[in-house]
Amino acid sequence: MAGSVMLMKLVTGCILVLVCLMGSAFVSTKAQVTCGTVVNDLTPCISYVSYGGAVPTNCCNGVRTLYNAARSTADRQTVCKCLKQAVSGITYTRYQLGFAAGLPAKCGLNIPYQISPSTDCSRVQ
């Protein structure tokens, strides 16, 4: 159970770093996205980030939903911070990081940033 929770945090963190970095034409000063939203949208991706294989449809649906919800800089920075908090203290493999980093492309999204737990959330626009 503890391993499952840690893995969920890793997956959520890596995926959300990606989502945080996604660009948007809209600017807002207050974040509308919460950490609860991030976790709910990305939970279906845990099995893929953990083991690879086919990306579940509901995972891509969650990634797209979060991508569309993170419309402002504040939203994208919130997503980034939630992900970083979720993966802090968790041990993960380079394969799992690779699965997380490749998830946007697998879901048909093109982002100009690398997904990584070392992302500086304050620089996310």
N, CA, C and O of each residue as an XYZ file, in Angstrom:
500
protein
N       0.822     -1.193      0.000
C       0.000      0.000      0.000
C       0.869      1.260      0.000
O       0.612      2.191     -0.764
N       1.898      1.292      0.856
C       2.773      2.463      0.908
C       3.514      2.628     -0.405
O       3.697      3.750     -0.876
N       3.941      1.528     -1.002
C       4.620      1.586     -2.295
C       3.714      2.134     -3.372
O       4.159      2.882     -4.243
N       2.437      1.766     -3.320
C       1.454      2.234     -4.291
C       1.236      3.740     -4.153
O       1.123      4.448     -5.153
N       1.179      4.216     -2.936
C       1.001      5.653     -2.690
C       2.223      6.419     -3.180
O       2.094      7.483     -3.786
N       3.403      5.877     -2.918
C       4.625      6.542     -3.355
C       4.703      6.567     -4.872
O       5.110      7.568     -5.462
N       4.315      5.474     -5.501
C       4.341      5.418     -6.953
C       3.344      6.415     -7.533
O       3.634      7.079     -8.528
N       2.170      6.523     -6.912
C       1.173      7.476     -7.381
C       1.725      8.895     -7.295
O       1.515      9.706     -8.197
N       2.416      9.184     -6.231
C       3.007     10.509     -6.076
C       4.061     10.762     -7.146
O       4.135     11.862     -7.693
N       4.866      9.771     -7.444
C       5.889      9.913     -8.484
C       5.253     10.190     -9.821
O       5.636     11.126    -10.523
N       4.289      9.383    -10.168
C       3.615      9.530    -11.461
C       2.957     10.895    -11.551
O       3.108     11.612    -12.540
N       2.231     11.238    -10.513
C       1.541     12.513    -10.510
C       2.537     13.655    -10.634
O       2.311     14.606    -11.382
N       3.616     13.560     -9.913
C       4.626     14.611     -9.958
C       5.240     14.788    -11.318
O       5.322     15.909    -11.820
N       5.669     13.716    -11.920
C       6.313     13.801    -13.228
C       5.360     14.292    -14.302
O       5.729     15.117    -15.138
N       4.173     13.800    -14.280
C       3.193     14.196    -15.284
C       2.819     15.660    -15.100
O       2.676     16.398    -16.075
N       2.666     16.065    -13.884
C       2.244     17.428    -13.652
C       3.334     18.443    -13.917
O       3.047     19.585    -14.275
N       4.550     18.052    -13.752
C       5.637     18.945    -14.145
C       5.480     19.249    -15.622
O       5.656     20.384    -16.064
N       5.147     18.223    -16.369
C       4.892     18.384    -17.791
C       3.754     19.369    -18.024
O       3.881     20.306    -18.812
N       2.667     19.152    -17.345
C       1.494     19.981    -17.549
C       1.770     21.412    -17.124
O       1.293     22.353    -17.757
N       2.523     21.577    -16.078
C       2.864     22.924    -15.609
C       3.609     23.715    -16.663
O       3.484     24.936    -16.749
N       4.371     23.018    -17.446
C       5.205     23.684    -18.424
C       4.482     24.004    -19.723
O       5.035     24.677    -20.594
N       3.277     23.537    -19.856
C       2.535     23.750    -21.095
C       2.122     25.220    -21.214
O       1.684     25.832    -20.240
N       2.262     25.758    -22.380
C       1.967     27.170    -22.626
C       0.483     27.463    -22.715
O      -0.334     26.578    -22.970
N       0.157     28.719    -22.500
C      -1.231     29.145    -22.604
C      -1.280     30.624    -22.967
O      -0.398     31.395    -22.589
N      -2.298     31.002    -23.690
C      -2.453     32.389    -24.096
C      -3.146     33.216    -23.023
O      -3.152     34.445    -23.099
N      -3.726     32.565    -22.035
C      -4.481     33.272    -21.010
C      -3.624     33.491    -19.775
O      -2.832     32.628    -19.397
N      -3.788     34.658    -19.146
C      -3.031     34.990    -17.954
C      -3.990     35.332    -16.826
O      -4.970     36.048    -17.029
N      -3.706     34.825    -15.654
C      -4.522     35.076    -14.475
C      -3.595     35.178    -13.285
O      -2.510     34.596    -13.291
N      -4.007     35.916    -12.256
C      -3.139     36.060    -11.100
C      -3.445     35.028    -10.030
O      -2.600     34.790     -9.167
N      -4.618     34.406    -10.046
C      -4.975     33.431     -9.032
C      -5.150     32.054     -9.673
O      -5.837     31.905    -10.684
N      -4.521     31.063     -9.069
C      -4.607     29.709     -9.607
C      -6.000     29.136     -9.410
O      -6.604     29.286     -8.348
N      -6.505     28.473    -10.453
C      -7.797     27.802    -10.391
C      -7.621     26.301    -10.207
O      -8.547     25.612     -9.778
N      -6.445     25.796    -10.528
C      -6.142     24.376    -10.425
C      -5.630     24.090     -9.021
O      -4.841     24.865     -8.480
N      -6.069     22.982     -8.424
C      -5.624     22.591     -7.092
C      -4.829     21.282     -7.169
O      -4.855     20.591     -8.188
N      -4.132     20.954     -6.098
C      -3.409     19.684     -6.056
C      -4.375     18.507     -6.151
O      -4.037     17.468     -6.718
N      -5.562     18.667     -5.605
C      -6.578     17.617     -5.723
C      -6.949     17.361     -7.172
O      -7.128     16.213     -7.579
N      -7.065     18.428     -7.950
C      -7.364     18.309     -9.378
C      -6.246     17.547    -10.089
O      -6.499     16.662    -10.906
N      -5.035     17.902     -9.769
C      -3.873     17.267    -10.396
C      -3.872     15.757    -10.123
O      -3.705     14.952    -11.039
N      -4.058     15.393     -8.874
C      -4.060     13.981     -8.495
C      -5.211     13.244     -9.180
O      -5.014     12.160     -9.729
N      -6.390     13.819     -9.149
C      -7.557     13.169     -9.769
C      -7.360     12.961    -11.268
O      -7.685     11.899    -11.800
N      -6.831     13.967    -11.942
C      -6.668     13.869    -13.395
C      -5.576     12.879    -13.792
O      -5.662     12.253    -14.848
N      -4.554     12.735    -12.955
C      -3.411     11.911    -13.350
C      -3.373     10.520    -12.727
O      -2.529      9.709    -13.109
N      -4.243     10.227    -11.799
C      -4.263      8.901    -11.187
C      -4.361      7.776    -12.224
O      -3.707      6.748    -12.047
N      -5.147      7.924    -13.301
C      -5.213      6.839    -14.284
C      -3.886      6.558    -15.004
O      -3.780      5.572    -15.733
N      -2.894      7.399    -14.812
C      -1.602      7.231    -15.491
C      -0.599      6.432    -14.663
O       0.488      6.128    -15.153
N      -0.932      6.094    -13.445
C       0.017      5.429    -12.553
C       0.529      4.118    -13.136
O       1.731      3.857    -13.098
N      -0.349      3.303    -13.665
C       0.096      2.004    -14.187
C       1.051      2.178    -15.358
O       2.032      1.443    -15.470
N       0.778      3.139    -16.231
C       1.662      3.364    -17.376
C       3.043      3.848    -16.920
O       4.062      3.319    -17.362
N       3.076      4.843    -16.045
C       4.362      5.389    -15.602
C       5.132      4.343    -14.792
O       6.363      4.341    -14.790
N       4.419      3.466    -14.115
C       5.068      2.434    -13.310
C       5.670      1.321    -14.151
O       6.781      0.862    -13.890
N       4.917      0.886    -15.177
C       5.301     -0.329    -15.894
C       5.438     -0.178    -17.407
O       5.897     -1.105    -18.075
N       5.051      0.968    -17.958
C       5.101      1.146    -19.406
C       3.926      0.451    -20.077
O       2.882      0.236    -19.460
N       4.105      0.103    -21.338
C       3.032     -0.547    -22.086
C       2.152      0.468    -22.786
O       2.583      1.578    -23.098
N       0.931      0.078    -23.023
C      -0.032      0.974    -23.678
C      -0.531      2.012    -22.678
O      -0.783      1.700    -21.514
N      -0.669      3.243    -23.146
C      -1.188      4.309    -22.284
C      -2.704      4.172    -22.232
O      -3.359      4.177    -23.275
N      -3.270      4.050    -21.040
C      -4.728      3.941    -20.926
C      -5.426      5.191    -21.460
O      -4.945      6.309    -21.278
N      -6.543      4.992    -22.109
C      -7.314      6.114    -22.652
C      -7.667      7.118    -21.570
O      -7.578      8.327    -21.785
N      -8.075      6.612    -20.390
C      -8.459      7.539    -19.324
C      -7.259      8.319    -18.779
O      -7.434      9.388    -18.194
N      -6.052      7.798    -18.964
C      -4.847      8.552    -18.599
C      -4.698      9.756    -19.525
O      -4.529     10.884    -19.061
N      -4.761      9.516    -20.828
C      -4.643     10.629    -21.783
C      -5.778     11.629    -21.611
O      -5.571     12.834    -21.751
N      -6.965     11.141    -21.310
C      -8.085     12.052    -21.055
C      -7.766     12.956    -19.869
O      -8.050     14.153    -19.905
N      -7.177     12.388    -18.820
C      -6.806     13.173    -17.645
C      -5.697     14.167    -17.943
O      -5.735     15.305    -17.476
N      -4.708     13.740    -18.722
C      -3.612     14.643    -19.097
C      -4.161     15.815    -19.907
O      -3.790     16.964    -19.668
N      -5.037     15.530    -20.857
C      -5.633     16.599    -21.676
C      -6.505     17.528    -20.826
O      -6.481     18.746    -21.003
N      -7.263     16.950    -19.913
C      -8.112     17.763    -19.032
C      -7.262     18.719    -18.206
O      -7.584     19.901    -18.086
N      -6.187     18.207    -17.645
C      -5.304     19.048    -16.845
C      -4.603     20.091    -17.708
O      -4.466     21.246    -17.306
N      -4.163     19.684    -18.889
C      -3.535     20.614    -19.843
C      -4.477     21.785    -20.138
O      -4.058     22.942    -20.131
N      -5.737     21.480    -20.395
C      -6.718     22.520    -20.705
C      -7.094     23.355    -19.489
O      -7.452     24.524    -19.637
N      -7.020     22.786    -18.301
C      -7.379     23.516    -17.085
C      -6.274     24.477    -16.644
O      -6.564     25.518    -16.055
N      -5.030     24.144    -16.918
C      -3.893     24.973    -16.485
C      -3.672     26.093    -17.501
O      -2.695     26.087    -18.250
N      -4.597     27.050    -17.512
C      -4.619     28.091    -18.526
C      -3.753     29.303    -18.177
O      -3.355     30.053    -19.068
N      -3.466     29.497    -16.917
C      -2.688     30.679    -16.527
C      -1.323     30.269    -15.996
O      -1.084     29.100    -15.692
N      -0.437     31.244    -15.890
C       0.880     30.989    -15.305
C       0.720     30.478    -13.883
O       1.410     29.538    -13.485
N      -0.174     31.077    -13.113
C      -0.402     30.641    -11.730
C      -0.861     29.188    -11.682
O      -0.415     28.423    -10.827
N      -1.755     28.803    -12.603
C      -2.221     27.412    -12.656
C      -1.071     26.463    -12.960
O      -0.914     25.439    -12.295
N      -0.270     26.802    -13.963
C       0.830     25.924    -14.355
C       1.879     25.815    -13.246
O       2.452     24.745    -13.040
N       2.130     26.904    -12.540
C       3.073     26.850    -11.422
C       2.499     26.028    -10.274
O       3.241     25.316     -9.598
N       1.202     26.112    -10.045
C       0.559     25.301     -9.010
C       0.679     23.821     -9.342
O       1.006     23.010     -8.475
N       0.416     23.469    -10.590
C       0.539     22.074    -11.004
C       1.969     21.593    -10.775
O       2.185     20.506    -10.238
N       2.925     22.388    -11.176
C       4.337     22.044    -11.009
C       4.664     21.814     -9.537
O       5.294     20.814     -9.193
N       4.248     22.717     -8.679
C       4.528     22.595     -7.247
C       3.861     21.366     -6.645
O       4.453     20.685     -5.807
N       2.641     21.082     -7.064
C       1.936     19.898     -6.565
C       2.688     18.628     -6.939
O       2.832     17.713     -6.128
N       3.163     18.588     -8.175
C       3.902     17.419     -8.636
C       5.213     17.254     -7.880
O       5.566     16.150     -7.467
N       5.915     18.336     -7.705
C       7.191     18.260     -7.001
C       6.980     17.819     -5.563
O       7.766     17.035     -5.030
N       5.927     18.317     -4.935
C       5.609     17.918     -3.565
C       5.247     16.439     -3.519
O       5.625     15.730     -2.586
N       4.518     15.977     -4.522
C       4.077     14.581     -4.560
C       5.243     13.608     -4.690
O       5.197     12.514     -4.129
N       6.273     13.984     -5.411
C       7.387     13.056     -5.650
C       8.563     13.247     -4.692
O       9.535     12.493     -4.747
N       8.483     14.235     -3.829
C       9.600     14.450     -2.907
C       9.765     13.235     -1.996
O       8.799     12.739     -1.415
N      10.987     12.775     -1.885
C      11.281     11.642     -1.019
C      10.968     10.273     -1.607
O      11.127      9.262     -0.922
N      10.529     10.217     -2.852
C      10.184      8.946     -3.484
C      11.341      8.489     -4.369
O      11.937      9.285     -5.094
N      11.640      7.220     -4.298
C      12.661      6.640     -5.162
C      11.981      6.137     -6.428
O      10.971      5.437     -6.358
N      12.526      6.490     -7.573
C      11.968      6.056     -8.849
C      13.117      5.772     -9.803
O      14.246      6.219     -9.601
N      12.803      5.025    -10.837
C      13.830      4.628    -11.794
C      13.879      5.591    -12.966
O      12.957      6.378    -13.179
N      14.952      5.520    -13.715
C      15.057      6.366    -14.911
C      14.030      5.938    -15.952
O      13.599      6.747    -16.774
N      13.639      4.669    -15.917
C      12.606      4.204    -16.850
C      11.270      4.860    -16.536
O      10.551      5.284    -17.440
N      10.942      4.942    -15.253
C       9.690      5.582    -14.852
C       9.702      7.067    -15.219
O       8.692      7.609    -15.668
N      10.844      7.715    -15.027
C      10.955      9.122    -15.433
C      10.791      9.249    -16.944
O      10.157     10.189    -17.424
N      11.355      8.313    -17.688
C      11.217      8.325    -19.146
C       9.777      8.135    -19.583
O       9.308      8.807    -20.501
N       9.070      7.216    -18.924
C       7.647      7.006    -19.252
C       6.859      8.284    -18.980
O       6.010      8.678    -19.780
N       7.142      8.932    -17.849
C       6.438     10.169    -17.506
C       6.770     11.277    -18.504
O       5.881     12.008    -18.943
N       8.043     11.400    -18.858
C       8.462     12.454    -19.793
C       7.851     12.257    -21.177
O       7.574     13.234    -21.873
N       7.641     11.017    -21.578
C       7.087     10.735    -22.898
C       5.576     10.741    -22.954
O       4.994     10.624    -24.032
N       4.937     10.876    -21.812
C       3.481     10.801    -21.757
C       2.766     11.844    -22.615
O       1.799     11.487    -23.287
N       3.182     13.102    -22.631
C       2.478     14.081    -23.467
C       2.441     13.667    -24.936
O       1.391     13.737    -25.575
N       3.559     13.246    -25.460
C       3.599     12.831    -26.865
C       2.714     11.611    -27.094
O       2.038     11.515    -28.118
N       2.720     10.683    -26.146
C       1.869      9.492    -26.264
C       0.392      9.866    -26.274
O      -0.437      9.140    -26.824
N       0.070     11.003    -25.662
C      -1.322     11.468    -25.598
C      -1.631     12.516    -26.672
O      -2.696     13.134    -26.651
N      -0.704     12.713    -27.605
C      -0.942     13.624    -28.714
C      -0.726     15.084    -28.388
O      -1.205     15.950    -29.121
N      -0.020     15.386    -27.310
C       0.270     16.770    -26.939
C       1.730     17.069    -27.235
O       2.600     16.215    -27.065
N       1.984     18.279    -27.675
C       3.343     18.703    -27.992
C       3.710     19.861    -27.078
O       3.140     20.948    -27.179
N       4.657     19.625    -26.193
C       5.110     20.701    -25.315
C       6.603     20.911    -25.532
O       7.340     19.953    -25.768
N       7.050     22.156    -25.454
C       8.450     22.472    -25.755
C       9.383     22.362    -24.550
O      10.449     22.978    -24.551
N       9.012     21.597    -23.526
C       9.819     21.482    -22.317
C      10.032     20.021    -21.961
O       9.239     19.154    -22.328
N      11.118     19.764    -21.239
C      11.375     18.423    -20.734
C      10.665     18.256    -19.396
O      10.711     19.144    -18.544
N      10.016     17.128    -19.221
C       9.367     16.836    -17.948
C      10.427     16.271    -17.014
O      11.083     15.277    -17.328
N      10.585     16.914    -15.867
C      11.621     16.487    -14.926
C      11.293     16.969    -13.513
O      10.774     18.071    -13.333
N      11.597     16.141    -12.512
C      11.394     16.565    -11.127
C      12.313     17.722    -10.730
O      12.090     18.352     -9.696
N      13.331     18.009    -11.525
C      14.240     19.106    -11.202
C      13.800     20.444    -11.794
O      14.534     21.429    -11.716
N      12.626     20.481    -12.377
C      12.110     21.718    -12.967
C      11.959     22.799    -11.914
O      11.481     22.528    -10.812
N      12.358     24.012    -12.235
C      12.196     25.177    -11.359
C      10.803     25.739    -11.612
O      10.577     26.410    -12.620
N       9.863     25.469    -10.701
C       8.464     25.861    -10.898
C       8.281     27.374    -11.007
O       7.330     27.835    -11.639
N       9.172     28.145    -10.404
C       9.045     29.602    -10.472
C       9.312     30.126    -11.869
O       8.950     31.261    -12.180
N       9.941     29.319    -12.722
C      10.236     29.738    -14.102
C       9.188     29.270    -15.098
O       9.263     29.591    -16.285
N       8.222     28.518    -14.619
C       7.152     28.034    -15.489
C       6.257     29.196    -15.862
O       5.783     29.925    -14.991
N       6.024     29.370    -17.147
C       5.173     30.449    -17.641
C       3.872     29.863    -18.106
O       2.995     30.594    -18.566
